[in-house]
Amino acid sequence: MKKNLATFRYSDQKVIPLYMSEGARGAFPLAPATAGSRYAGASAKRALDVMFSIAVVVIGMPFYALIAAMIKITSEGPVLFVQDRVGRDGRPFKFYKFRTMLVDCTDQQHRNFAEDFIKGRLMHDEENGRVFKLKNDPRVTSIGRFLRRTSLDELPQFINVLRGEMSLVGPRPEEEAVVALYDERQRGRLAIKPGLTGPMQVYGRSDLTFEERLAMERDYLDNLSLLTDLQILMRTPRAIVRGEGS
């Protein structure tokens, strides 16, 4: 039977229907009825972003240096990959990652793939699993494959979080050319700051179609809570280690 993707809730089995009790749908809402509580919730989320990011940057500095050295040793080019991405309300910002690809590579292949993904033109292989991520990209370096598989290439985005351009948890930011393909409904994912991790990363990653991803993000937006953010943060390392949908 085909599932209704309009509403669902998170679980270890990825999703469960949203007809659960209100108590099961999170605590400390970030978008409650009053302006005061809405401000308090947003402030608490920002405080979590800042404190967590500072801790990671300070503790992880030796790992940052080691990764930078490995990138420089294994390929020519800068350590960081900097790209314009679209943030909250469609505002562009400079997005940082450790470079995982050869320099001077065209991104047309990725853009073509992204258009097929958004338009639902990618095939669903029942025997070999879903393939909704560009596989065996020849532009990726040897160390880059390891960094992508472990998500260590995302570490510089804590800088984006500290600058207030991203949050720890939210929809992943996309390129301007990709966002230009969105219809009005799909632009709803730009209602909040993009996240370093999010529901897609722990409940499916690249195993999700774009419509499933939108439905999951819509549910996250409709039920914003600190509890949900903490649950996603705690489950992210497990999803990375298991390589779920990576």
C-alpha positions in Angstrom: 0.0 0.0 0.0 1.3 3.4 -0.9 2.0 5.6 2.2 0.6 9.0 2.6 3.7 11.2 2.8 1.8 14.4 3.9 2.2 13.8 7.6 4.5 11.5 9.6 6.5 11.5 12.8 10.0 10.3 13.6 11.0 6.9 15.0 13.8 4.3 14.7 11.8 3.0 11.7 12.2 6.4 10.1 8.6 7.6 10.3 5.3 6.9 12.1 1.9 8.7 11.5 1.3 12.0 13.2 -1.9 11.0 14.9 0.1 10.5 18.1 -0.7 12.2 21.3 0.4 15.8 21.8 2.8 14.7 24.5 4.7 12.5 22.0 5.2 15.4 19.6 7.9 17.2 21.5 8.3 19.8 24.2 9.4 23.4 24.5 7.8 24.5 21.2 9.7 27.1 19.2 6.6 28.5 17.5 3.9 28.7 20.2 1.0 31.2 20.3 2.5 34.1 22.1 5.3 36.4 20.8 7.1 36.2 24.1 7.3 32.4 24.2 8.2 32.3 20.5 11.1 34.7 21.2 12.2 32.6 24.2 12.2 29.4 22.2 14.2 30.9 19.4 16.7 32.3 21.9 17.1 28.9 23.5 17.7 27.3 20.1 20.3 30.0 19.3 22.0 29.5 22.7 22.3 25.8 22.0 23.7 26.5 18.6 26.4 28.8 20.0 27.4 26.7 23.0 27.6 23.4 21.1 29.5 25.0 18.2 32.1 26.7 20.4 32.7 23.4 22.2 33.2 21.5 19.0 35.5 24.1 17.4 37.7 24.3 20.5 37.9 20.5 21.2 38.1 19.6 17.6 40.9 22.0 16.6 43.5 19.3 16.3 41.2 17.3 14.0 40.7 20.4 11.9 44.4 20.8 11.5 44.9 17.1 10.6 42.2 17.1 8.0 43.6 20.3 6.5 47.0 18.7 6.2 45.6 15.5 4.6 43.7 17.6 2.0 46.9 19.6 1.1 49.0 16.5 0.9 46.7 14.5 -1.4 45.6 17.2 -3.9 46.2 20.7 -5.1 44.0 23.5 -4.1 42.5 25.2 -1.1 41.6 23.4 2.1 38.1 24.9 2.3 35.3 24.7 -0.3 33.3 28.0 -0.2 30.0 28.2 -2.1 27.0 30.5 -2.1 24.0 28.7 -0.6 20.5 29.8 0.2 19.5 30.4 3.8 16.5 31.5 5.7 13.9 33.4 3.7 16.0 32.9 0.6 19.0 35.0 1.8 22.3 33.8 0.3 25.4 33.2 2.5 28.9 31.8 2.1 28.8 28.0 3.0 32.0 26.3 4.2 33.1 22.7 3.8 36.4 20.9 3.7 37.2 20.5 0.0 36.6 16.9 -1.2 36.8 17.4 -4.9 39.4 18.3 -7.5 39.8 22.0 -8.2 38.4 23.5 -11.4 35.6 20.9 -11.7 32.3 21.9 -13.3 29.2 21.4 -11.2 26.9 20.9 -14.2 26.7 17.2 -13.5 25.5 17.8 -10.0 23.0 20.4 -11.1 21.6 18.0 -13.7 21.3 15.4 -11.0 19.6 17.9 -8.6 17.1 18.8 -11.2 16.2 15.2 -11.9 16.0 14.6 -8.1 13.6 17.5 -7.5 11.4 16.7 -10.5 11.2 13.1 -9.4 12.8 11.7 -12.5 15.2 9.3 -10.7 14.4 5.7 -10.8 13.6 3.5 -7.8 15.5 0.3 -8.0 13.5 -2.3 -5.9 16.3 -4.9 -5.8 19.4 -2.7 -5.3 17.8 0.0 -3.2 17.1 3.7 -3.8 19.7 5.7 -5.6 19.0 9.4 -4.9 22.6 10.6 -4.5 25.3 11.0 -7.1 27.4 7.8 -6.8 31.1 7.3 -7.8 31.6 10.9 -8.6 35.0 11.1 -10.5 35.5 14.6 -9.2 35.9 13.4 -5.6 39.4 12.9 -4.2 40.6 9.8 -2.3 40.6 11.6 1.1 37.4 13.4 0.0 35.5 10.0 -0.2 36.5 9.3 3.4 35.5 12.8 4.6 32.1 12.5 2.9 31.5 9.0 4.2 32.2 10.1 7.7 30.6 13.6 7.3 33.9 15.2 8.5 33.8 17.5 5.5 30.9 19.3 7.2 32.9 20.4 10.3 33.6 23.9 8.9 29.9 24.6 9.0 30.1 25.2 12.7 31.6 28.5 11.6 28.3 29.2 9.7 26.4 28.3 12.8 28.4 30.7 15.0 27.9 33.4 12.4 24.1 32.9 12.6 23.7 31.8 9.0 22.9 28.2 10.0 21.6 26.3 12.9 22.7 22.9 14.3 19.4 21.4 13.2 17.3 22.3 10.2 16.8 21.6 6.4 20.1 21.2 4.6 21.1 24.4 2.5 21.0 24.1 -1.2 22.7 26.0 -4.0 21.0 29.0 -5.6 20.7 27.2 -8.9 18.9 24.3 -7.2 16.6 26.5 -5.2 15.7 28.3 -8.5 14.0 25.0 -9.5 11.7 25.0 -6.5 8.0 25.6 -6.8 6.1 27.6 -4.2 5.4 24.6 -2.0 9.0 23.5 -2.0 10.2 26.9 -1.0 8.6 26.3 2.3 11.8 24.6 3.5 13.4 28.1 3.5 11.2 29.3 6.4 13.9 28.6 9.0 17.7 28.6 9.1 19.3 25.6 7.3 20.9 23.0 9.6 24.3 21.3 9.9 22.2 18.1 10.5 18.5 17.6 10.2 15.7 15.0 10.0 16.8 13.8 6.6 20.3 13.0 7.9 19.1 10.7 10.6 15.9 9.3 9.1 16.9 8.3 5.6 19.7 10.6 4.3 20.0 9.9 0.5 17.5 7.0 0.7 14.7 9.5 0.5 13.0 10.9 -2.5 12.6 14.7 -2.7 8.9 14.5 -1.8 9.6 12.3 1.2 12.3 14.7 2.3 9.9 17.7 1.9 7.3 15.9 4.0 9.8 15.1 6.7 11.0 18.7 6.8 7.5 20.0 6.8 6.8 17.9 9.9 9.9 19.2 11.5 8.9 22.8 10.8 5.4 22.2 12.1 6.6 20.7 15.3 9.8 22.6 16.2 11.1 21.8 19.6 14.3 21.7 21.5 13.6 18.1 22.4 13.4 17.2 18.7 16.6 19.1 18.0 18.4 17.2 20.8 17.1 13.9 19.6 18.3 14.6 16.1 21.7 15.7 17.4 22.1 12.5 19.5 21.1 10.3 16.6 23.3 11.9 14.0 26.6 10.2 15.1 24.9 6.8 14.9 23.5 7.5 11.4 27.0 8.5 10.3 28.7 5.4 11.8 26.1 3.1 10.3 26.3 4.9 7.0 22.5 4.9 6.8 21.7 6.3 3.3 25.1 7.9 2.9 
